């Protein structure tokens, strides 16, 4: 029986428990934490149908991270957080029609992300008029008409913005960008703007493509894997299996991160005997606890040591043949790094000479090296420059374009890379727009659109009046929470295409609509029969995804159907696009994709091959580089460490183990030892002593930016934690309030969520909290 309107208690964070951080990840607890919630919330049969199809060749792609699938797959090709994502989406708990009368928008604004998500699946379109504080159910036709009237009433299409989440399929993304450009704007912000935008900029400018230059099998062939600024144990746990196989094949692994993470210490594979009964696999051979913002200095120091080693033993260290044929800029790099200040490197990184020498020796010894990174690198002021230095290091020894080697940015969202391939970007190149024009017979707008940060600015300033989102939760995901909420509430209309409630359904424009959609787990039945969609993973592999369970409600539409009907309502006969055909048969969309998107020729045939197909990648496949000179560019970058004024800390925002992006599954972070709460700030014990604070004390965390806006987290519990000196950490989205909208990475405009200058202040007049802190469980 379908359950509706569950009674969900908000978390009482007065009783936060703090234990010791875990020394290993997964194992039997990973299985238990996967299966118990699934069976509890979905039932045994729905759990079986979904989890056994998850990441299988004839099943559906996980809606969580974009980690690639191995060629040979086990029967249980999912991780704990993938199972949580499926449970969250495929739950039979529904939001009943009565919910909207019972809960005003004002009430929803008081609710947490956890409470909103736990209300269940959305099942009917709802509309909040300008003169009401309540959503009310409406028909699909009425909902589309309301949006069409508002969009067509704008003075310019550029007064609208169309956001996209990484969960959207390739087919939905292609249809969406086509609709938006036919409407007349390139305002297509997306979640990439807040995560791997720095990777795209740096790699595009140096090697001509903003994607990984490795395949899945390269990890098992690598001799050295350097992991920077990421936490696979929580954010992409299946990567640990690939790392385990690499270790079994003799690879060395180096972890570079301000925080020690359980998954990079030891992994107990629950599908292996040694992972259940034994100690599992030691992952990192070297852990370098770097200070936030020190990664660029470290890469320069390693490059300098590689060049020095070549100078001492000419012809033995650099890959001279590769450098001569495929790169430019080596001489300039040599001159620049000859002046590198070793003292400045040590200060920026917090590392010792011996630690840096050890990594350099590992790199010089290894013939096949992969460097992989995530948000810890991209969300820095010098994120783009840091990734350029990563590319420099790889190029020096020819570690691009050969088996077991390459650059590997790890996408944290299921199809965010595929959405970009399909045209979801505010700055698509002229060649793509030309192909659209030839295929559909209209001239797309050529001016660049706006990204996520600029969208918030323009909504704040009244220049963007209508905001449409294909999935996601922008108002919670973006930096500067209060500014973002004020901007969203200043719009005339917001439209959300969603499976479940989140903060962006409460922080809305004067008018607001919610369009409920089926999830990736569900069978997509259209006029031409059951449909499948396609996605692209982090190594450019494109494959189909088939839902396996019935939709939770009969009135739901697919993302493709919603986009197609919205486009038809807004555009009418403005462009010659068969929107009805798009909705009825997704092969129609894929045929257009094959004509427009490079590498997708014969798309319908290729995605039906077993396992799909891999998009072409010049650096990986043939050591060809789509740069202005046709060569990979070795760059010179100015070192600029993060400055920390006296009495402050450099804070990074991060995920708990019980969440995916802004979706909160629970209030525990078992790998870091946290239970029953999220309002904590992790600080090194030596920093606590120096600043005069105690473990368990409650403090206000105040942003140190002088722009007239108060940014503060009030009454958060200090957790003494072995972070890098001078650094701190707190969970997002709650801590996003501390990140100013104007603080962005140079070049990519990505919010600086990994370099927030904060000051701790004792919470005033809070004896109850202090007493609670004294009683907190410390084990």
BAPAMI-625433 format. One record per residue (C-alpha): residue in three letters; x, y negated, z negated. Coordinates in steps of 0.05 Angstrom, whole numbers, plus 5000, padded with zeros to 4 digits. Example, Ala and Ser with C-alpha at 12.3 -4.5 7.8 and 13.67 -1.06 7.14 Angstrom:
2
Ala524650904844 Ser527350214857 
END
This chain:
779
Unk500050005000 Unk502549315018 Unk503848884957 Unk502648134956 Unk504747554913 Unk509347904864 Unk510347604795 Unk517647394796 Unk520947064736 Unk525946514747 Unk532746684718 Unk534146454647 Unk541446274650 Unk542146144575 Unk544446864566 Unk549846934619 Unk554347524607 Unk561647514627 Unk565948144632 Unk572648314661 Unk573348264737 Unk573348934773 Unk579849234799 Unk576649604857 Unk570649574904 Unk565150034928 Unk565350754903 Unk559351074871 Unk556850404843 Unk556450144914 Unk551850724933 Unk547550614872 Unk546949864883 Unk545050004956 Unk539850544945 Unk536250344881 Unk533649674907 Unk531849974974 Unk527650534946 Unk524550074893 Unk522449534943 Unk521349925007 Unk519550624984 Unk523151275003 Unk520351335074 Unk521650625096 Unk528550655065 Unk530051285105 Unk527550995171 Unk531550355163 Unk538150535130 Unk539351155173 Unk538350725235 Unk542650155211 Unk548650035257 Unk547250675296 Unk547650685372 Unk540250805378 Unk538350385318 Unk538649655299 Unk544549195285 Unk545548965214 Unk542848265203 Unk548448125153 Unk555748045176 Unk558448125246 Unk563648665231 Unk564349115292 Unk562049845295 Unk567050415304 Unk566350855366 Unk565151465322 Unk560051305269 Unk558051645205 Unk550851795186 Unk551351235134 Unk554250665175 Unk552550115126 Unk555149775064 Unk551949545000 Unk550448845024 Unk547849095090 Unk542949535052 Unk540848935011 Unk539748525074 Unk535349075103 Unk531449135038 Unk530448385035 Unk527748365106 Unk523849015111 Unk520248955044 Unk512749085048 Unk511448514999 Unk507547975035 Unk505847245024 Unk498247255020 Unk493846705049 Unk491846494978 Unk499146324963 Unk498845675001 Unk492945404960 Unk496145634895 Unk502945324908 Unk503844614932 Unk510044364966 Unk511643984903 Unk511344644865 Unk515745004917 Unk520944454907 Unk521744674834 Unk523045394853 Unk529845734863 Unk532346064926 Unk531546734891 Unk524246614872 Unk522446364942 Unk525546964976 Unk522347454929 Unk515347224947 Unk515547695007 Unk514747665082 Unk511147095117 Unk505247345158 Unk501546755188 Unk503046065217 Unk502045515166 Unk501744755173 Unk502644195123 Unk499243555147 Unk502242885130 Unk496742725081 Unk497043375043 Unk501643704992 Unk499744405015 Unk501044845074 Unk494845155104 Unk494045745151 Unk492845565225 Unk492245955289 Unk498346065333 Unk495345635389 Unk494045065341 Unk501045115313 Unk504345075381 Unk499744505401 Unk501744095340 Unk509144165356 Unk508144025429 Unk504343385415 Unk509743145367 Unk515543295413 Unk512243015475 Unk510442385436 Unk517742215422 Unk520941625457 Unk526842065476 Unk528342815472 Unk534642615434 Unk530142435375 Unk529643185363 Unk534543715340 Unk534044465348 Unk538044875297 Unk539745615304 Unk541646145254 Unk546546705271 Unk541047225263 Unk537747025329 Unk538647545384 Unk542147395449 Unk535447395485 Unk532146915436 Unk538246465436 Unk538546425512 Unk531146275517 Unk531745755461 Unk537545365492 Unk534045385559 Unk527745095529 Unk531644555492 Unk535644345553 Unk529444355597 Unk526243895545 Unk532043425556 Unk537343465500 Unk543643825480 Unk542043725406 Unk543444455388 Unk546744475319 Unk547945165291 Unk550945535232 Unk557645585268 Unk558444835256 Unk559245005182 Unk563545635187 Unk568145815245 Unk567845155284 Unk575145035263 Unk577045715293 Unk573645545359 Unk577144875364 Unk584045125346 Unk583945755388 Unk580645415447 Unk586044885449 Unk591745385441 Unk589846035476 Unk583645825515 Unk578346235478 Unk575346145409 Unk574246885395 Unk578247455366 Unk583647735410 Unk583148435379 Unk578649035386 Unk576149475330 Unk581350015343 Unk587049515338 Unk586449515262 Unk588350255260 Unk594250115306 Unk597149515269 Unk603549545229 Unk601948925188 Unk595248595173 Unk595347905141 Unk588547725109 Unk587646985095 Unk582046625058 Unk576947175057 Unk573647685012 Unk571748305052 Unk569148684991 Unk563148214988 Unk562547865054 Unk563948435104 Unk564949065063 Unk565449545123 Unk572049205139 Unk574949575079 Unk574050245115 Unk578049975174 Unk583449725126 Unk583550405093 Unk584650745160 Unk590150245176 Unk593650415110 Unk593051165125 Unk596651025191 Unk602350665156 Unk600249935160 Unk602349425107 Unk597048925084 Unk598248245055 Unk592547855021 Unk593047105016 Unk587646784973 Unk586846324913 Unk582746864877 Unk584447594868 Unk578747994900 Unk577048704880 Unk576148944951 Unk583248734969 Unk586149094909 Unk583249794915 Unk577750104956 Unk573950724937 Unk570550965001 Unk564051284978 Unk564051745039 Unk570852045021 Unk572452524964 Unk578152084941 Unk573351504938 Unk568551874893 Unk573152294849 Unk579951964860 Unk583051274855 Unk581451094926 Unk586250694969 Unk590750124946 Unk589549584998 Unk594248994990 Unk601749134988 Unk602848404972 Unk598047894941 Unk599947174950 Unk595846734904 Unk596046094943 Unk593545414922 Unk587545154959 Unk589844785021 Unk596845095021 Unk595745585079 Unk598345115132 Unk604845005093 Unk605645755085 Unk604845895159 Unk609945355175 Unk614745645125 Unk614046345156 Unk615046055226 Unk621245705202 Unk624046345173 Unk622646715238 Unk626346185278 Unk632146195228 Unk632546955233 Unk632946895309 Unk638446365303 Unk642446835260 Unk641347435305 Unk639847175375 Unk635347595419 Unk632948045362 Unk627047685331 Unk623147265381 Unk619547575440 Unk623347175491 Unk620147495552 Unk613047355527 Unk614846645505 Unk617946485572 Unk612346765614 Unk606246585573 Unk607545995527 Unk609845275524 Unk612044825466 Unk617245265432 Unk622744745434 Unk618344215402 Unk616444705347 Unk623744855332 Unk625344115325 Unk619343995280 Unk620444585234 Unk627844435227 Unk625543845185 Unk620644245142 Unk621344055068 Unk621844705028 Unk620044334964 Unk613744074995 Unk611944785017 Unk612845054947 Unk608744494917 Unk603144574968 Unk602745324963 Unk604245454889 Unk608446044913 Unk615646224901 Unk621246264951 Unk621647014939 Unk614247114956 Unk614946725020 Unk621347095039 Unk617847755027 Unk612147595075 Unk617047335127 Unk621047985122 Unk614648395131 Unk612747985192 Unk619548035225 Unk619848785212 Unk612948935242 Unk612149005317 Unk604548965316 Unk601248445271 Unk594048225262 Unk592447585224 Unk585247535202 Unk581746965167 Unk575046685147 Unk571946085111 Unk577745985063 Unk581645735123 Unk576445395166 Unk573244955113 Unk579544565097 Unk581343865119 Unk586944155160 Unk583144775180 Unk584144675254 Unk591644535246 Unk592345135199 Unk589445605251 Unk593945305304 Unk599845485258 Unk597046195253 Unk597046225329 Unk604245945330 Unk606546505285 Unk603147045327 Unk605946765391 Unk613146745367 Unk613547505367 Unk608547645422 Unk603047875376 Unk597447705424 Unk595348145481 Unk598248815458 Unk595049395420 Unk594849315345 Unk596148575346 Unk592447915352 Unk588347365321 Unk582047565284 Unk577147045257 Unk571847455221 Unk564847205234 Unk560547245172 Unk553747235206 Unk550947775250 Unk550247445319 Unk553046755309 Unk558346905362 Unk553147175411 Unk548946555402 Unk554846135425 Unk556046585485 Unk548746485504 Unk549345725503 Unk547645515431 Unk552644955426 Unk551944205431 Unk558144175476 Unk557344725527 Unk562244645586 Unk559944375653 Unk560645055685 Unk555245345641 Unk550644755654 Unk551944815728 Unk549945545726 Unk543545365689 Unk541844855742 Unk543145345799 Unk539045895765 Unk532945485743 Unk532844895790 Unk533244315740 Unk539043875719 Unk540743995645 Unk542943395604 Unk550443295608 Unk551842865547 Unk554243235486 Unk549043345432 Unk549843325357 Unk552443845308 Unk549744015239 Unk553243455201 Unk551342935253 Unk544143195252 Unk543643045178 Unk546542345190 Unk541642195246 Unk535742455207 Unk537942015149 Unk538441415195 Unk531741545229 Unk534641725297 Unk532442455294 Unk525042505278 Unk523343235293 Unk527443835269 Unk526244545294 Unk529945145266 Unk530445835296 Unk531946185230 Unk536845955177 Unk536445495117 Unk540244875138 Unk538344425080 Unk541444925031 Unk547345135074 Unk549844435092 Unk554243995048 Unk551843415005 Unk545343734983 Unk541743104959 Unk543542715021 Unk541243305065 Unk534643355028 Unk533342615034 Unk534942645108 Unk530243235121 Unk524642905082 Unk525442275125 Unk523442635189 Unk516542625220 Unk516143385229 Unk520044005211 Unk518844685242 Unk521745335215 Unk521646015250 Unk522746495193 Unk521647175161 Unk521446945088 Unk521146315048 Unk527345915031 Unk529145205008 Unk528244925079 Unk520745075074 Unk520144635012 Unk524644065034 Unk520743845095 Unk518543255138 Unk512042885133 Unk508843445173 Unk511444155172 Unk510144825203 Unk512545525190 Unk512446045245 Unk512946765218 Unk517047245259 Unk518547985260 Unk525348215234 Unk530848595268 Unk528649225231 Unk521849225263 Unk519149515328 Unk518148945379 Unk512049145420 Unk510448695479 Unk506048735541 Unk511249145578 Unk512349625519 Unk517349645462 Unk523149175471 Unk530349175447 Unk534948575438 Unk542448505442 Unk547848215397 Unk555348065400 Unk559948245343 Unk566347925319 Unk570748285371 Unk566448095432 Unk562748765436 Unk555548695460 Unk550549235444 Unk543049355438 Unk538949335374 Unk532349725368 Unk527549615310 Unk525250265278 Unk519350095232 Unk512549785244 Unk512049035231 Unk509448875162 Unk503448495190 Unk499648495256 Unk499747745268 Unk507247675273 Unk510747455337 Unk517847605358 Unk522947045362 Unk522847105438 Unk515247055439 Unk515246445393 Unk520546085434 Unk517146265500 Unk510246025477 Unk513145395446 Unk516845245511 Unk510445345552 Unk506444895505 Unk511744345506 Unk514044365578 Unk507944585617 Unk510144615690 Unk516144155681 Unk521044715698 Unk520245345739 Unk521345855684 Unk517246485676 Unk516046425601 Unk510546945603 Unk515347425636 Unk520647275583 Unk515747475529 Unk513048095563 Unk519648405584 Unk526348205556 Unk529748505618 Unk527447875653 Unk531547445605 Unk537547905611 Unk537247855687 Unk537847095681 Unk543447185630 Unk547347605681 Unk547047015730 Unk548846465681 Unk553646725627 Unk560746905647 Unk562347635632 Unk555147845630 Unk554248045703 Unk549648655710 Unk547548535638 Unk541549005638 Unk545749585663 Unk551749465618 Unk547949395552 Unk544550055565 Unk551250425566 Unk552750815503 Unk555450305454 Unk554249725501 Unk560249355531 Unk565848875513 Unk566148175541 Unk572547985578 Unk577847645537 Unk583847365574 Unk588947335517 Unk587148035494 Unk586148375561 Unk591448085606 Unk595447555568 Unk592047015609 Unk590246355576 Unk584845885600 Unk588545255579 Unk590044655625 Unk596944945640 Unk594945675641 Unk599645815583 Unk598645905508 Unk600345255473 Unk605245255415 Unk603444645375 Unk606644165326 Unk602343985266 Unk603543485210 Unk603443795141 Unk598543455094 Unk597243835029 Unk590943704988 Unk592443174936 Unk589943304865 Unk589642694820 Unk591442804747 Unk585943114706 Unk582243414766 Unk581644094800 Unk580844304872 Unk574444704876 Unk572145184929 Unk565045434939 Unk564046174950 Unk558946734951 Unk557047174893 Unk556847924908 Unk549247894901 Unk547947424959 Unk548547335034 Unk549746615055 Unk544146225021 Unk539846855008 Unk540247054935 Unk538947794921 Unk540047744846 Unk543947384792 Unk549747854783 Unk556847854812 Unk559448514786 Unk566248464820 Unk567647814783 Unk564348064719 Unk558447584719 Unk551447794698 Unk544847414691 Unk547146754720 Unk550146344776 Unk551545674742 Unk558845824726 Unk565445504745 Unk571645944749 Unk577945604722 Unk585045854708 Unk586145934633 Unk592545524635 Unk588744954669 Unk583345004615 Unk588544924561 Unk591844344597 Unk585143984607 Unk582744124536 Unk577044594551 Unk575245294526 Unk572745914559 Unk565145934551 Unk564445184541 Unk558944834580 Unk561144254623 Unk558743774676 Unk562543874742 Unk563243194774 Unk565543044845 Unk571142534850 Unk568842134910 Unk567741384906 Unk562141274956 Unk556641054909 Unk553041724905 Unk553242124840 Unk555042854853 Unk554843274791 Unk553043984768 Unk550343924697 Unk551144424642 Unk555244964678 Unk558945504639 Unk566545544644 Unk569146234660 Unk576546334647 Unk578946684710 Unk585646844743 Unk585046344799 Unk590845954827 Unk593345394783 Unk589844734795 Unk584045074830 Unk576945254812 Unk571045604844 Unk563445584840 Unk557745904878 Unk554245594937 Unk549145364955 Unk548545064884 Unk555444744888 Unk554244434956 Unk551843814920 Unk559143654906 Unk561343644979 Unk560542955011 Unk557442955080 Unk563142525106 Unk568543005081 Unk569743455142 Unk575443835176 Unk579343435226 Unk577143595296 Unk571644095281 Unk567143675234 Unk566344275189 Unk564444105116 Unk570244155068 Unk567244675022 Unk574144945004 Unk577344294982 Unk572743924933 Unk576143484882 Unk572443534816 Unk573143334744 Unk570343724685 Unk566743344630 Unk563943624565 Unk556343694569 Unk553543184520 Unk548643354466 Unk548044084483 Unk548944464419 Unk544445014443 Unk548745144503 Unk555045134461 Unk552045644414 Unk549846074472 Unk556846034500 Unk559846264435 Unk555446884437 Unk556747044510 Unk558947754522 Unk566447784534 Unk568848494545 
END
